[in-house]
Amino acid sequence: MAAPLSDGERRKQISVRGIAGLGDVAEVRKSFNRHLHFTLVKDRNVATPRDYYFALAHTVRDHLVGRWIRTQQHYYERDPKRIYYLSLEFYMGRTLQNTMVNLGLQNACDEAIYQLGLDLEELEEIEEDAGLGNGGLGRLAACFLDSMATLGLAAYGYGIRYEFGIFNQKIVDGWQVEEADDWLRYGNPWEKARPEYMLPVHFYGRVEHTPDGVKWIDTQVVLAMPYDTPVPGYKNNTVNTMRLWSAKAPNDFNLQEFNMGDYIEAVLDRNLAENISRVLYPNDNFFEGKELRLKQEYFVVAATLQDIIRRFKSSKFGCRDPVRTCFETFPDKVAIQLNDTHPALSIPELMRILVDVEKVDWDKAWEITKRTCAYTNHTVLPEALERWPVSMFEKLLPRHLEIIYALNQMHLDRVAALYPGDVDRLRRMSVIEEGDCKRINMAHLCVIGSHAVNGVARIHSDIVRNSVFKDFYELEPEKFQNKTNGITPRRWLLLCNPGLADIIAERIGEGFITDLSQLKKLLEFIDNEAFIRDVAKVKQENKLKFAAYLEEQYKVKINPTSMFDVQVKRIHEYKRQLLNCLHAITLYNRIRCNPSKSFVPRTIMIGGKAAPGYHMAKMIIKLITSVGEVINNDPYVGDKLKVIFLENYRVSLAEKVIPAADLSQQISTAGTEASGTGNMKFMVNGALTIGTMDGANVEMAEEAGEENLFIFGMRVEDVEALDRKGYNARQYYESLPELRQAIDQISSGFFSPRDPGCFKDVVNMLMYHDRFKVFADYEAYIKCQGQVDQLFMDPREWTRKVIRNIACSGKFSSDRTITEYAREIWGVEPSATAIPPPNLPRN
């Protein structure tokens, strides 16, 4: 195979990155040199690669600020309805290349940097990922910000500026080891601190009911300092804002200690307040009821709502009366989207502000709150649902507890009137769960306090309606909607796979970048030999490039002509990395049993982080690395099979591995993965999917045709039937010899000779309490993998299926998702018109 194209050669090819105008190139060079000079004026005269990265970042940032200011000015003058997307996670990844792509600057920067004797890709690799999220939910928020800006919506992302994001994962002796992600160590060129908008947030204290209304007094105050990051739309001159809050202790913090003379102790104690924004909780799909986490949730909500109300009041048409106490129009000017239940406190907090502070009548306030808020549910796993102890609320947020009790009473009175005597229904539907520890069910709070509740894929929304919130659906069916997730084609096609984007643009033009449904036009090219060849060639180049990266970074050599079989996502029992592992062992045993037989060579790559406290997930990583250790060092196997654990999977690694994948594994137990979005990224990047009928896989199969995916295993109905019958793992173990052999090998220490009992917990779970029924799908999975092998041996047919998948992936753009939220939940219309650029007059 030919070596991958160098950047210099790629630059000469036709490119969707835009032609580099000479003027642009000269301007970028000049700006870069100026920034570099001011970076180095101090005491250093030798520039490091990081100096070059910062000079380039500041150069690109200069192109944002004019558009950013103009966009905000534009909103202030037009006063559109504003969309507030509240999330405890924004998994943004790197910003430099995305900004260049969206501003149409990539080629100019590439050329300018090349003329200066530097390599753009090398500089891009210096940037730290902004890892302020765990996985799907946080990355979805990032894709949504990109789409909202591209669709010209007046939207704001609000969250927390964690000092430490998701941990960096090291693999030591096959085990996951976590280290702190000090992503701000060298500074962040993309954020702007806004101390002038700093706001107080109150905790603890007590409630006083006075003739003048309710007062929450004797509270502890923490300050919320906003940091703004620009969010550029794609070539439309719109630049929206992501505002992340950082916790600051007020200067009079711990005044009592000061007065007692312990000045040093008092200053050191400022850390206690500032710990609120110190670190992201590293759990995905799991609720850990820690007080610090509840503080984080209230912190982001309280600061954000003050900001929203300030902006509502100061907007030109906020209200007629001079002091703007009229909140009638609030829901016409403000939409608040709750990304899962984490920002659920928005509901009682908005009530508290309207009733206690703004003196709005209770029933009116409740109507305003419900019309403003909408809730997205992200999971049906019971262990993920937030259920906070009432005792914790009593201490931390006493007024909010009173408000929640009152809202719940109102809600239950209504249910009791509609279903007289049905006490079990009242118990099921209450926001307060009775028991040894009384708890607040945040999902129930979100449902009663929102005008819209949505799931994130059709099958998930059906489960939300028919099972998780069945009682609520019977009460208010009009509330419940579906909004199937999507991904931004800017980052997940244009940026990460320019080779593929180029050959697509050559055939159908560039319209697909902002209207992904246009990929349908590629159906005409399914039998076009030149296009088939081009698609296969781009995939091979991406594989060579990724193989070179693995060799350079991790010193592992892989066969670039083998099938790249990839499963990258958080490690969780429901995602069934164990099923993948059992397949790898089965393939290994077949090769050992018949070494002279010809096998389709595979490189199985599994990557993802395990929550630090999730023992089973950490054992799964250890099992994968141990199986890899044996397989990769067995001379009988050679190039036929490799098992690689991809260390420290994150956004920037996803951008490298996804374009190189041949096979995408989406193998969760049917009914457990709400949607998945990795599945969509692989589809648009030309991998074929092996998967269950779960999450968005169902809609992917519907779009592309089930025969163009490798669908296997139980459907939701089958899982439910098996639950009723009782799942007996031993039955499968006894009747499937290859499965028994694999389990016996794991059990006997074949893969852990130095610690034969290492995997007893894993085997015990699989045999006696596997909620996710790995064995029940094993036989169908192995058989389906055989079909994958068969097709891979016919490269032309494989590539035709790839083209059909790409052509049918248009539905899975986050632009489509956001257009649906805008029209059906927020009541706003996306706009295709670009704002005039900063160098042109505004009208």
N, C-alpha and C positions, 0 to 999 in steps of 0.2 A: 504493500500500500504506500501511496505517496505521503510525504510528511504533511502535517497540517499547514495551511497557508499562514504566512507571517502577516502581521498587521499591515506592513507596507504593501504586500500584494493584495490584501483584502481591500485596502483603501482605493486601489485602482479599479475595483469592480463596481458595477452598477450597485447602488446602495440606497435602501430606504432611509438611511441615516441623513439623507439630504446632501446636495452638492455643497462643498465648502467654498463659499465666495471668498475671493482674495482679500477683500476689505475686512471680512469677518476674521480671517486668519491673522491678518496684520494686527487687528485690534486685540484679539486674544493674546497674541505674543506680547504686545506692549503692556497690557494689563497684568499679565503673568509676571513679567520682569519687574514691574513696579511693586507688586505684592511681595515678590521674592526679596527685593531690595529692602523693603520696610520690615520684613521678617528678620532679615540678617543684619540690619544696621547695628544692632547691639554689639556684642563682643565677639561674634563668630563671623568668619569670612568664608568658611567651607559649608556649602549647603548639603544637607542630608536628604535622602529620598522623602522623608516626612516633610521637610521644608518645601519640597517641590509639590507634594500633595496639597499642603495648606495653601500654597500660592495659587494652585489651580482651583481649589475649592472656593477661595475668595474671588477669583476671577469669574467663576460661574455664578457665584452668589450675587455679584454686581449686576448680572443680567436679570436677576429675580426681583431686586428691591423696587425698581420703578414699577414693574407690573403688580407687585404686591400692594404697594401704596395705592396705585390706581384702582385696583380691584376693590379695596376696602372703601375708597372714596365713592366708587360706583355704587356699592351697596348702601352707603350712607345716604346718597342722593335718591336712589330709587326706592329704598326701604322695602325690600322684598320680604316675604316670610323667610325666617332663618331656621336652618336645620341644625340641631345640636346632637351630635353623635357621642354619647357618653359610654366610655369603655375603660375598664381598669387595665386593658392591654392594647398596645399598638405595636405590632411586630414589624417594624419598618425596614430592617436590613440596612443596606448602604444607600446613601442619598446622591452621591456625585453623578454616577452614570444615569440614574433615573432623571435627574434634573436636566442633564445635557440632552437626553432623548426628548423630554417633554418640551424643551425650549428650542429644539431643532439645532442644537449647537454641537452635536457630537462630532461631526466631520471636521468642523472648523477647529475644534479643540485637538482632535487627533492629529490634524495636519500641523497645527502650530507647535504642539508638543514634539512631534516628529522632527520638525525643522530645528528645534532647540536641542536635538540629540537625545531626547528622552522617549520612554515607551509608556503610552497612556495606560495600557493594561496593568503595567507594574505599579503605577501610581494609584490606580483604582484598588489594587490589592492592599494598600496601606490603610485604607479607611476601616474603622471598626464597624461592625454591625450594631445598629440600635436594636438590641434584643429585648425590647420592653414587652415581651409576650411569651407565652408558653408554646403555642401551636396554632391550630386552626382559627380559634376565636380572635386572637390578636392579629393574625395575618389577614383575616377577613376585614377587620377594621382598617388596616392599611390599604388594602385594595379598594375599599369603599371610599376612602378619602380621595384616592386618585380618580375614581369614576365621578365622584361628586364635583370635583374641580373641572374635569373634562366635560361634564354636562352643564357647566355654568351655574350650579346651584350655590346659593349663599349658605355654605355649610361650614361648620366648625367641629373639629375633633377635640374632645376634652378628656384628659386623663392625668396620670401621675408621672412626673419625671423621676423615675427610680434612679438612684445613684448607682445601683447594681442591678443589671438586668438578669435574664436567664443565665444560670451558671455556665461556665465553660466546662465541657466534658473531656476528661482525659481517660484513656484506657490503660490501666496499670495491672499487669499480670492477668489480663482478661476481665478485670473488674472496672466498673465505672467509679471514677474519683471526681468530685466536684471541685472547681476552683472559682473564686469570685470573679465576676465579669466587670472589671474596672474600666468600663467603656469611655468614661469621661476623663481618663488620666491625662490625655494630651489636649483636652479641650474639644469642643464641638462647634465647628465653623457654621453649622446650619441653624443654630438656635440664637434667639435674641432675648435676653432677660428683660422683663418689663416691670421693674420695681414700682413704677407709678401706679400699677393696677393691683398691688399687693392687698390682700383681704384677710380679715380675721375669721377664724373658725373656732367654734366653742365646743368644749367637752365637759362632762361631769356636771357638777352643780346641782341645783334643785329647782322645783317648780313652785311658783306662788300664784294662787288664784286671787286676783284683786278686783275691786269694782271697775277698774279701768281695763280689765282683761287679764290675760295670762302672762306672767313674766318668768323667763328662764334665767336664774341668777346664780351668783357665786361660781361661775364657770371658770375653767382653765382655757386660756386662749393660745392658739397656735396660728402663726401667720402663713398664708399661702402665697408664695411668690410665683408669678406666671413666667414661663419661658415659651416663646412663640417660635414655631418652625413653619416655614412656607411650604405650601402644598400646590405645586403647579399642575394645571390641566395640560392636556396634550395640544400644543400649538394653538391655543385659543386666548393667550394672554391673561387668562384667569389664574390668580394665585390666592388660594384659600389659606386658612390658618389652622394649625394644630396647636392648641394651647395646653401645655403640661404644667401641673402645679408641683412646686417644691416646698417642703415644710421648713419654716424658720421660727426659732423661738423669739418672742418679743423681748425687747431689752429689759423690761421689768420682770422677766420670767423668774419665778422663785424669790419674789420680793421678801418673803418671810425669812428665808435663809440669809439674804443680804443683811436684814436688820438684826439677825442673830450674830452677825459678824463673820459668818462663814462664806466669805466672798468667793474663794476659789471653788468650793463645793458647788456654790450656786451657779457659777459659770459652766462648770463641768456638766451640771444637770441639764443644761440647754440641749445636750444630745438627746435626752429622753423625748423632747418635743420633736426634734429634727429626725428622729428615727422613723417617723411616719412614712417619709418618702425614701427611706434608705434602700429597700430591697424588694424586688418582685417575689411574691410567693410562687414557688416553682411547681405547683400542682396543676395538672391538666385533668379535667373531668373528675375532680375529687374535692370535697369540702372539708376544710380543716378549721374548726371554729375558734380561732385565736383572736384575742382582743385586739392585737396590733392590726390584723386584717380588717376587722370591723372599723377601726379608726381610719384606715386607708379608704374604706368605702365611703364613710361619712365625709372625710376630708375632701375628696374629689367632688362629691355631690354639693356640699355646702359652699365651697368656693365657686363652683361652676354656676349654681343657681343665682348667687349674688351677681355674678358677671352677666348672666342672661338678663336679669331684671334691670340692672344698670343700663344695658344696651337697649332694652325695650323702652325704658323711660326716656332715654336721651335721643331715641330715634325721632326723626322729623315728624312722623305721623303716629307716634306712639299713642297720643291721646290729645284731646282738645284742651282739657283743663290744665292750668299752669303748673300745678304740683304733680300732675300725672298720677292720680290715685285710682284712675279708672282702669280696671283690669279686664273689662268686658272683652276687649279685642285681643287679649293675650294669646289665645289659641289660634287666632288668625295670623299672628305675627311670629309665633314660636312653635316649633315641633321638637320634642325631646325623644330621641330613640334610645332605649335602654338595651345595651349589648349584654344579654343575659341578665340575671338577677343582681349582679355585683353592684350596679348603681341604683338598686331598688329604693334606697332611702330618698331618692328624688321625690317620691310620691308623698311621704309624710313631711319632708322638708319644704316642699312647695306649699303644702297645706299650712305648715307652721308660719311661713312667711306671709302668706295671704291672710290668714286669720289673726295671728298674734301681732304681726308687724304692720301690715297694710289695712287691717281692720275690715277685711271683706267678710260678708256673711258666710257661715259654715257651708250651707248647701250650695251657694254660688261658687265658693272656693273649690268644693268637690267637683262641681261640673267643669270648672276651668281646668282643674288638675287632670281629670280624665280625658278631656278633649286635647290636652297638650301632650300627654305621655303615650308612648307605645312601647311594647315589650317584645323582644326577640328571644325565643327559647332555643337553647343550643344543645340540650342533652336530655335523654330520658333515663339515664342511669341514676338509680335512687341515691347512690353514695355521692353524687355530684350536686344534689339539690341543697341549697343553703337553708339551714334551719338553726337560727341563732337562739341561744338560751335567753329567756326573758330576764333572768337575773343580770346578765351582762348589759342589756339595754337599760335596765333600771338604774344601774350605776353610771353608764357612759352617756346615755341619751334619754334622760327621764321624760322630757317633753314629747319626744317622738314615740315613746312607749304609750303615753296617754292617747296620743293621736291615733296610733295603730289600734288600740283597744276600742276607741270610739268608731273608727271606720269599720272595724270588724263587727261591732254591735249592729251598726246600720245595715251592713251586708247580711248578717244572719237574720235580722228582723225581716228583711225582704225574702230570703229563702224560706223562712218559717211560714210566711204568709202564703207563698206559692205552693209549699209542700207541707201542709199542716200535719203534725205528728211524726214526721220523718226525722227522728233525732239522729239516726245514723248518718243521714245526708248532711245535717248540720255539723256533725263531728268531722266528716270527710272534707267539708268545704270551708271550715274555719281557718282564719289566718293564724290563730293560736292553737297549737297542738298541746292537748293536755297530756299528763303523764308524770312520772317521777321528776322529770325535768321539763318544765313548760318551755315550749319553743315557738319562735315566730317563723312561719313558713313563707319565705320571701317570694317564692313563685306565686303563691296565692295572693299575696299583697300586690304583685305586679299585675296579675290578671284582673283584680277588681279595680285597680287604679289606672288602667289603660283603656284607650278606645279601640286598640288593635293589638292582637297577639298573633305572632307568626312563628311557624317552624321554618327550617332552612332547606328542606327538600320535600317533594310531594309526599313520599312515604313517611317521612318524619312528621309532617304536618297532620297526616292522617292518624298517626299514633298519638300525637298531642290531642287531637279532637276526640278520638275513640277510647283512649285509655288514660293518659296522664292527667288531662283536665276534662274528662268526660262530663262530670257534673256541671262544670262551668260552661261547657259547650251547650248543654241542654238548656241552661239558663239564658245565655246570650250567644246564639250561634253566629250572629252577624259580626261578632268581634274577631272570629278566628280566620286567619288567612295563611296562605303559603307564599314564601318568597325563596325560590331555589337560589342557593349561593352562586357566586361567580368569581372570576379572577380577572385582574387587569391585564389585557393583552399588551400593554406597554411593557411592563416589567417581564411578564411571563411568556412573551414571544419576541417582540422587537429587541428588547435589551439582552435577554439571555440566549436567544437563538437567531442572531442576525442573518446567518446563512439561510435558514429556512424562510425567514421573513422576506429576504431578497428574492428567492425563487418564486415565492407566492406573488410578490408585488410585480415581478416580471410578467406573470400570467394574467393577473386580475386587477392590477393597479393597487393603489395604497388605501383605498376606501375602507378596507377591512380593519384598519388600525383603530378606527373609531366606530365601526359598525361590523362587528365580528360575524354577523349573520351572512355577510358577503362571501365568507369562505365556502358557502354552498356552490359558488361558481366553479370551484375546483372539481366538482363531480364530473364536469366535461373532460377532465384530464386524467381520469382513472385508467384509461387505456392508452394514454399518450406516452410512447416509449421514452421520449426525451425527458418528460416530467418524472416518470418512474425512476429513470436513471439519476436525475438531479436530486430527488428526495433521498434515494439510497446513498448518494455520494455525500450529501450534507450530514446524514446520520453517521456515516463512517468517519467523516472528519471530526464530528463532535465526540465520537468514541475514542479516536486517537488522541484528541486533546485531553479528554478526561483521564485516559490511561497514563498519559505523560504527567498529568497533575498528581495522580496517585503515586506514581513512581518517585516524583520529586519530593512530595510532602511526606509520604508514609513509607517510602522505600519498598512498596509492594509492586511486583511485576504481574500484569495480567495480560491475557490474550485478547487483543482488540477485535479479533474476528469472532470471538465467542458471543453468545447471547448475553447481553447485559440485563440481568433479571433483578429488578430494584424494588425494595420496600423501604421507604423512608417516611417516618412519622413518629410521634411519641410512642414510647414502649408502654403497652398496656395489654392486659389479658384479653380485653374485648377485641383488640385489633389483630390478635392471633398471630404474632410473630412466631409463636411456637409451631403453628401449622406449617409455615414456611420452613422452619428448622427441621421438622419431621420429613418434609419433602427432600431437603438437602441430604439428610441421613439415608433416606431411601435410595436416592440416586447414587450415593456413595456405595451402598451395599450392592447395588446392581452392577456398578463398574467393577468392584472387587470380585464379584461372583463370575464376571465374564469379561476380563480385561482386554481380550482381543476384539470384542464386538465394537462396532463403530457407534459412538454416542454423539449427540449434538452438544458441542462444548458450551458450557455455561459459566458465567461469573455471577454468583448470587451476592448481591450487595444489600446489606441491611443496616440502616442507620436510624438513630433517634435517641433522645434523652429519657431517662427514667427519673421520676420524682425521687428526691433523695431519701424520703421515708418509705418508699414503696418497695418492700423487700422482694416480692415476686418479680417485679419488673427488672430489678437489679440481677436477680438470678437468671432471668431470660437472657440478659446481655452476656453474662458469664457463660451460659450454655452455648450461645451463638459463637462466641470467641473460641471456646473450647473445641467445638465441632470444627470450626475453621482451622484451628491448630493441627488437628489430626488429618483432615482432608488435604490441606494445602501442603503437607509434608509427606504424603504417601506417594512413593515413586510409581506405584501401579496406576495412580490417577493422572499424574502429569498435568497436561493442559485441558483435560476433559472437564474438570470441575474445580472451581475455587469458591470459597466462602469468605467474604470480606465484611468486617464490621466498619462502617464509615463513622469515624470519630467526630464528635462535636457537630452533628447535623444542625444547620442553621440556615437562614435565608440565603446567605452568599454561597453556601455549599449546594443548596437546592438549585440555584441558578446554573451551577456547573453540571450536576449529575442528571437533572431532568432531561436536558436536551440530548444526553448521551444514552438514555435508556431505550431498550428494545421492548421490555416487558414491565408493566406496572402492576404491582400486587395490591389489591384492595379487597381484603379477604376477611373483614369483620363478620361476626355472627349476624345474620339478618335481623334487623330491628334494633341494632345497637349504635351504629355510626349515624349521627343525625344527618350529615350530608357528605363531609369530606370535601376538600378542595384540591388536595394533591392529585387526586384522580383526574381532575379537569386539566391541571397543568401538564400531566403526562400525555393526555389525549391530544391537546393542541400542539404538543411538541413531537408528535409522531412515534409514541410508544403504543403498543397494544395492551389492553387491560385484561388481566385475569382477576375475576372478582365474583363476589356474592351479589344477590339482588338486595343491596342495602344502600341507604343514603342516596346520593345523586347517581350512583352506578345505574340505578333503575332508569333514570331519565337519559343517561348516556346511551344505554342499550336501546332505548326507544328512539333516540335521535339517529343513531348510526345503524340500527338494526341489530338484534340480539346475536345474529350469526357473525357479526363483525367484532364482537368481544368474546372472551372466553368466560362464559358465565357458568357457574357450578354451584352445587350445594343446596342446602335447605332454604326455602323461602320463609317469610315471617309466619305463615300459616303452619308450615312444617315444624318450626321451632315451638310454636304454641302447642301443637299436637304432642310433640315429644315431651314438653313440660307436663302436660296432663297425664301422659302415660308414665312418665318418670324416666329420666335419662340415666342409662346404665353403661358407664364407660367400659366396664370389664367385658361386656358382651362384644364390643368392637375389638377389644384387645385379644379376646379368645378367637374370634373368627377371621381376623386379618393378619396373616403371617408376617407380612412386611412391617406392619405397624407394631406387632409384638416384638419383632427383632429390634426395631429402632428403640422402643421403650426399654427393652431389656439391656441394650447397650448403654443407654443413658443411666439406667439404674445400677448397672454392675460396675460402673466406673471406667468403661471403655474409653470415654472421652475425658475422663479426669483420673488417670492412673495414679497420680500422687495423692488424690483425695477421693477414694472410690465412693464415699457417701455424699459427695458434694451436692448432687442434684436430687436428693431424696424428697425435699419439699416440692420440687417441680413435679416429680413423678406422682407423689401422693396427691397433689392438687389435680393433676390430669385424670388420675384413676378414681378419686373419691369425691372431690367437690369442685368440678369444673363448670362454673356457671355459663361458660361460653362454648361448651360442647365441641371441642376441637376434634375428638375422635369421630363424631357423627358426620363430619364433612371430609374426613381424611380420604376415604376411598374415591369419592367424586373428584376431589382436588387432584389426587395423583393421576387419575384418568384424564382429567382436563389438561394437566401439564403435559401428558403424552401427546395431546392434540396440538399444544403449543410447539413441541419439538417437531412434529410432522410438518406444520406450516413453515417453521423457520428454515427447514431444508429446501423450501421453494421460495427463493428470495423475491422473485417477481410477484407471486401471489401475496406474500407477506407485505410487500411494499404497496400493492393495490389496496389491501385492507387498511394500511396506515393512512393512505391518501383519503380513503372514505371516512376514516375516523376524524382526520383533521378537518375535512370538508363539513362534517356534521357537528363540530364542536362549538359553533357560533353561539348557541343558546347560553353557553357557560361563561359569557363575559359579564363582569360585575357592572358594566354599563347597562346591560339589560336588567340585572337585578335592581340597581339603583333607580332606573326609570320606573320600575314597578313600585318600589317603596314611595317614590316621589308622587306618583299619580294616585296610588290606592291607599296610602297611609298618611303621607304628609300634606297632600292637597296642593302640590306645586308642580309646575311644568318645566322639564329640562329645556335649556335653550341652546340652539346650535350656533347662535351668533357670537363671534369673537368680540371681546372688548378691544378697542383700538390700542395699539402698542404705545409705550411711553413716548416715543419720538413723534407721534402724530397727535394733532389736537383731539380733544375728547369727544366732540360731537360730530 
